Amino acid sequence: MSDAPHTPPAGARLAGIEAGRGIAATSVVLYHAVRHLNKIHPAPLLTQAFQFGHAGVDFFFVISGFIILHVHAGDIGRPARLGHYAGRRFTRVFPTYWVALALTVLLGLASRQHPFPSAAELARSILLLPSHAPPLLGIAWTLQYEIVFYLVFGVLILSRAAGITLCVLWLAWIAAGTMTHDHTGLPPSVFGVYNLEFFAGMAAARLLATSRFARKLPWLAAGIACFAASAVAEDLGWLDGYANPARFAYGIPAAMIVLGAAAADRARLLPLPFALRTLGAASYSIYLFQFIFIGIAWHLLSAADVPTGIMFCVLAACGVGGGILMSRLIEYPLMRRLRKRK
């Protein structure tokens, strides 16, 4: 972790990683689309085929660890950079999330399926505070993990020594608590094994920064093969995708993919089609707004006699397409406007 200012090389857009994030978001959409479909049209084959889809979250966490260290390595030990770091993280995460949260609450009230949330529920969800209770926008539980990780990295920016010490202690605590199943009653986002995937991503960023990494595409291919093997194992019932070992089964290959893709991007070896670039750019909105658009489509189609396969395709297309729409109408305009004021 160098004290020198770190600037990614010119043109290093990391398009391969961004495309991977888009694929991961789409896999989560497919996973949730099947579960909506099962409410009225049991689809065992589709359920089995896309059972692994939740592992897109593992990929997200690894990418987050990689991106934060890749972009902010030069900020470590430089307290004056904390404001810049906090501002970038805030504008990236919260404004778009608050739009998705507001729409979720309003649609719940309009459908009369959910009462008006309490002040405590609203505050906890608005601030993404660690909690045993899920946020009002259920899928935002992952953002609770992200916020904890951002706070830990913020300590690294304030003080290199204090931050490294905190990271070591946090790692040890997660490992010890996982083995003893004792975390003193704290929320999962503080101690959960998912947090190890942030460290896997940072390790990939560190390797990229300190080595030439000649075998880029073989490393990328090996990561994809291992991740796919874990996905197949879960689909066949050989791997419990929700248990702690699955975080390693998915997290380690995800780190291999991220490292290989970033190294290939740096060497300009990954030309990507427009569709993947579009998915990657919209991945955050696809992830956040998927329940809204899948839910709307499901309510419109649930009373109609639509074939199972077609209904699944419509739900998935609405989840992905709605996210792309919101990224263009809400996410990027909002983020640009807020950052322009700084």
N, C-alpha and C positions, 0 to 999 in steps of 0.2 A: 504494500500500500504506500505508494510514493507520495511525498509531500509536494511534489511538483504539480502545477496545474495540469489537469488532464483534459485534452480536447480530442474527441474521436476524429480519426482521419477524414479529410474532405471526401465527401461522397459515400461515407460509410453509413448508409441508411439502415443497414441491418434488415434488408428487405426479406431475407429468408426467415429470420426470427419473427418478423411481423406477419408473414404469411402463415407461419406455424401457429401463431396466436389466433389467426382467423380460422384455421382448421380446427383448433382446440375449441374455440367458441361454437363453431358449427356442430362439433361432436356433442357438446353439452345440450345444444338445442335439440338434436335428434333424440338424445336420451330423454329429455323432458317431453318432447312431442309424443313419443311412444307412451309415456305414462299418462298423458292427457287422453290419448286414444283409448287406452285400456279402461277408462271410466265407463265407456259405452260399447266399445268394440274390442273385446279381448283379442290381442295380436301376439301370441306366444313367440312366433318366429321373429317378428320385428323386435320384440322385447329382448330376446336372446341376442339378436344380432347387434343391437346398440346398447347392451348392458354396460359395456366398457366406457360409454360416452362421458360419464362423470369424471373420468381421468383427465379430461381437458383441464380440470382445476389444478391437478398436479403440474401440468405443463405451464399453466399461468404462474404458479408460485415460483417455479424454477426460472422462468423468464423475468419475473420481478426482481429476484435476487441478482440475476445477471445484469439487467439494465441499470439498476440502482448503482451497483459498483462500477460498471462500465462508464456510466455518465458522470458519476460523482466521486470517483476515486481521488481526483485532485482536490476535492473539498475536505477530505479527511484531515482532521487536526487544524482546521482553519475556521474558527468560530464565526468570523465575519461572513462566511458563506452560508451560515445556517438559515438566514432569512430567505436567501435565494432558493435554497433547497426546499424549505417549507412552502414557499409560494408555488414552486413548480408542482410539488406533490398535491397541494390543496386544489389548485386549478385543474389538475389532471383528474382527480378522483371525485371531489365533492359536488361541484355544480351540476354535472350531468346526473350523478347519483340522486341528488335532491329532486330533480325533475322526475326521474323514474319513481322515486318514493312517493312524491305527491300524486302522480297519476295512479299508482297502486292503491293508495288510500282512498282517492276519489272514486275509483272504479269499484272498490270494495263497498263503499258507502252507497253508491248508486245501485248496486246489485242487491243491497240489503242483506248481504250474507255476512257482513262483518260490522260490529258496532264501532262507534267512533273511538279511536285509541285513547288511552289515558295519557296524561302529560308525561308520565315516566316513560311509557312506551315510545312516545314521539321523541322525547329528548334522547333516549338511548339509541333509537334508530337514526335520528338526524346526525348525531355525533359519531355514530359507529363505535360506541363504547363497548369494550369487552363485556360479555354477558352470557349467562347460561340460557337465557331466553333468546329465541331467534328474532332477528330484526323484522320489522313489518314487511319489508321487501325481502322475502325469505332467502333469495339467492345472494343477498349481500352479506351473508355470514363470512364469505371469503374476504370481503373488504375489512372485516374486523381483524382478521389475521394480518392483512396488508398494513393496517394502521399501526399495529404493534411492531411489525418489522420496521416501518418507517421511523418510529420513535427510537428504536434501538440504533438504527443507522444514524439518526440525528445525534446521538451521544458520541458516535465516532467522529462526527464533524466538530462537535464541541471540544473533544479531547481524544486524540488517537489512543493514548494509554488507557483511559477510562473506558472507551468504546470497545477496545479489544478485550479488556478484562470482563466487561459486561457480556460480550458475545461468548466468551469461554464459559462463564458461569451459567449463561442461559442454555448453552448446549449441554452442559453437564446436568443441569436441572431437568431438562427435557428427557435426557437419557435415563437419569435415575428415576424420575417419576413414571416413565414408561415401563420400566422394569418392576417397580414396586406398586404401580397403580395408585400412587398417593401424590396428589398435587395440592394439598391443603384446601381443596374446595374452590380453586380459582377457575375462571372460565377457560374453555378449551383453546381460545385464540391466544392465550398467554403461554400455554405449555404444550399444545398439541403437536403431534409428530409432523403434521403438515409444515410446521416452521422449519424443519430440517431441510425442506426443499428450497427455502430461501438461501441457505448456506450452500447447497449444491449449485445453485445458480451463481452465487458469488465465487465459488471455486472455479467454475467455468470461465468467468470473467477474468479471474486472476491468471489462469492458464493462458488465456488468449493474449493477455497483456505482457506476459513474461516469456513467451516462446514463439518460435516461428510457425510451429504446428504445420508440418509439411503435408501430412496425409489427411487432408480436409474431408474430401468426399467419402473415403472409406470409413472415417469416424462417424460421419453423418449417416451413412447407410447402416452401420452397425447399430447406432442408436435407434433408428427407425425400426430395424428388425427386432431389437430387444423389446421396444415399446409395443410393437405389433404382437409379439409372442405373449406378452403379459395380457394384452387385450383379448387375444384368442383364449388364453387360459381362463380368464374371467368369464367370457361368454360360454365356455364349456363347463363352468362350475368348478374348475380346479383351483381357482384363486378367489378368495373373498376380497373383492375390490374395496370394501369399506373398512377392512381391518388394517392395523398398523403396518404389517409386512408389505401390503400393497403400495404404501407410500415409497418404499424402496424399489419395488418391482416397477413402478412407473417413474419415480423421481430420478433414479440413476440414468435410465435410458433417455429421459427428457433432458438431463444435463448434457449427455453425449450429443443429442440432437442440436441443442442450443450452441454448444461449443463448435461442432462441425459446421453448422449453418453460418455462424458468425465468422469463422475462419474462411469459409467459402465466399461469403459476402465481401470480406476484406480483399480477397483475390479476384473478385468480380466473376465468380464461377457459377452464379445462380441466377440466370435470367428467368424472370417469373411472369406468367400470364396475367393479364389485366384482372381476371376474376379473383385470383389469389391475392393480388395487391389490394383489391377492393375489400375483400373479406378481412384482411389484416388491418387495414386502416379503420374499419368499422367494428373491430372485435369487441371493444369495450361496450359500445352501445348494443351490439348483438347480445352480449352477455346480460346486460342490465335490463333491457326492454323485452327479452324473449317471453317472459310470463305474460306480459300485457298483451302482446300480439297473438301468441298462441291461445291465450284465454279468450280473446275476442273471437278469433276464428272458430274455436271449439264451441262457444255458445251459439254462434250463427249456424254451425253445421250439425250440432248434436241432435237437433230435431229432424234433420233430413236423412233420407235413406241413401247415404253416400258410401260407396265401396270403401272398405278398410284401407286399401293401399292408396287410393286417391286422397282420402281424408288425412292420412299420415303425411303425404307429400304437401298438401295444402297447409297443414299445421307447421311443418318444418319450414316451408317457403315463407310463411307469414312471420315466423320467429326470426329468420335470417333477414328477410327483406325489410321488415319493420325496423330492425336494428340498423341496417344500412341507411334507411330513410332518416332515422333519428340522429345518426352520426352526422349527417349532412345538414340537417335542419337545426339541431340543438347542440350536439357535443362540440364540434369544431368551431362554429360561430361563437358560442359562449366562451370557450377556452381562449380563442384569439382576442375577444373583446376584453376579457379580464386580464390577460397578460399584457395587452397593449397599454393598460392603465398603469402598469408598474414601471 
